[in-house]
């Protein structure tokens, strides 16, 4: 039985249809001028930057109110715990209904949580919150919207570009996250220092509306999809395909390690800044350094993958992240600490682009929403546990010890990837 995926806007131009003779792939940055992918890229960039305003402001507020790294980690638990629980169901919805409309709805849910927190802090101030619970509650609401947004964003990208441009589109989608990480925290740190946390929460609320507006003007390509062989449209279909595919499970496990290793950038940055004797603005600089390293690497990531192959590029990614985290732990000066985080960011971009692209190219269209939801769970669902471990280890020992423990995770993943054997020509899950 053949079903038509969620209908595209009838105004979508016909030049997105596949030609009998496919055109050569577009250069990655040329897609930014595409009237379908361009607005989506811009909206995603703004929305992702807003997330960093939220993340930094929440971490600063919780640390100021409680002085606890563990409670700072709870912010990640609430935000990404929703991803762990809800994203598989979001994937089911994405395979049944219009992904663009679902994404708009998810952004509006997050807007409600962010706007409510901004108003509360503006009215009563940080000290008037009475503790961390209001921040936790708003974070949970934002996290529910985020849990539906991430798999929808992953699944909709192939509908926005030609198949031969998919790798470039995936790389650019990763750039929105990492470029936002580069500019968002620095801007957020400056804004918090100048206008307070309420302003940062308000910027995040507005950023959700920007992506909503961008989604109203894009025209996703309609896709003819085949139902899975057994006709299973439930959440089990995604799990069943992942277990049967020889590459999917290694990809998902490697993605889990990648997500775990990226957590200290959020959870431990306030403590790292405090250790260097700096203020809240330097927290933004630390997170931005990670994003800057990732964004710069986007210019050469395809060249790296082409030269090393999938497996070695993925192993390199893990080794760079590990070197960055352990280097930060032993950095005697803040400049070296920033350089270490930039190195870790470069590794993150190589890893996330390789692993995401590998899965996108393999998954059937009828299962894309559910399988990319599993990828989202692997990348972000591990973050709550990582945040608790990172924060607890830092509180019980030292921040440097926590960074070293986190840095050991990608080393183990790189070693385990040496055992991977696949039928792909690259011989790797990438």
Residue, then its C-alpha position, 0 to 999 in steps of 0.5 A: x500500500x502506498x501512502x502520500x506523506x504529509x501534503x506540501x503547500x500547493x505553491x511549492x515550485x516544481x523545480x524541487x522535483x527530481x529530474x530524470x538526470x539528477x543535477x550535481x550536488x549544490x555547494x553547501x552554502x549555496x543552499x542558503x539562497x534556496x527559497x525553501x531551505x534558506x528560510x528554514x535555515x535562518x529560522x532554525x538558527x534564530x531558534x537555536x540561538x534562543x535556546x542558548x539564551x535560555x540554557x545560559x540564563x537558567x544555569x546562571x539563575x540556578x547556580x546563583x540561587x542554590x550554588x549547586x552544580x547538581x541542581x544546575x544539572x537538573x535543568x538538563x534533566x528536565x529539558x532533555x528528559x522530555x526528549x527521552x520520554x516523548x521523542x519516540x511518540x513524536x516520531x510516530x506522529x511525524x510519520x502519520x501527520x504533516x511534519x511542518x504543522x507539528x513543528x509549528x505546534x511544538x514551537x508554540x508550546x515552548x514559547x508558552x514556557x519561555x514567555x511565562x518564565x520571562x514574565x515571572x522573572x521580570x515581575x518578581x526578580x530572581x530572588x523573588x522566585x523563592x527557589x529553583x522550582x519556577x525555572x524547573x517548571x518552565x524548563x519542563x514545558x520548553x522541554x516538551x516542545x523540544x522533544x517534538x521539535x528535534x525529530x521533526x526538524x531531522x525528518x523534514x530536512x529531506x523534504x526541503x532539498x533534492x536527494x543529491x543535496x541531502x548531505x549538504x543540508x544535514x551539514x548546514x542543519x548541524x551548523x545552525x545548532x553550532x553557530x547558534x552555540x557560538x554566538x548565542x551564549x556570548x550574546x546571552x552572557x552580555x545581555x544577562x550582565x546588562x539587562x538580567x535573566x528576564x531579558x534572556x528568557x524573553x529573547x528565547x520566547x521570541x526566537x520560537x516565533x521566528x521559526x514559526x514564521x519561517x515554517x509558514x513560507x517554506x514548501x516541503x516537497x511531497x514524498x511518496x512513501x511505502x509503508x513498512x513491510x509488515x504495515x506496522x505504523x506504531x512506535x515498534x516499527x522504528x525499533x524493529x528496523x533499527x535492530x534489523x539494520x546492520x549499521x543503525x545500532x552502532x550509529x545510535x550507540x555512537x550518537x549516545x556517547x557523543x551526546x553524553x560527552x557534550x553535556x559538560x559544556x552546559x552543566x559545568x561551565x558556571x563552575x569552570x568560569x568560577x574556577x578561573x575567577x570570572x563572572x557570568x559573562x565568561x560562562x557564555x564565552x566558554x560555551x561559545x568557544x565550543x560552538x565556534x570550533x564546531x561552526x568553523x569545522x563545518x567548512x571542512x567536515x566533508x573534506x575530512x570525511x572524504x579523506x579519512x572515511x566514515x569510521x576514521x572520521x568518527x573516531x577522530x571526532x571522539x578523540x578530539x572531544x576527549x582531548x578538549x574536555x581533558x585539556x580544559x580540566x588541566x588548563x592553567x589559563x582561561x585562553x587555553x581553556x577556550x582553545x580546548x573547548x573549541x577543539x571539542x566543538x570541532x570533534x562534535x561537529x564531525x561526529x554529529x554530521x557523520x552519524x546523522x548523515x549515515x542514518x538519514x541515507x539508510x532509513x526508509x521514508x515511511x520510518x524516517x520520523x520514528x528512526x530520527x526520533x531514536x537518533x534524537x533520543x540517543x543524542x539528547x536523551x543521554x543528557x539528563x543522566x550525563x548532567x546528573x553524573x557531571x554535576x554530582x562528580x563535580x560536587x563530590x570531587x572537583x570540576x576537573x575530575x568531572x571533566x576527565x570522567x566525561x572525557x573518558x566516554x568518547x575514548x571508550x566509544x572510539x575504541x569500540x568503533x574499531x570493532x564495527x564491521x558493516x557492508x558499507x563501502x566506508x566500512x563504518x557507521x558514518 
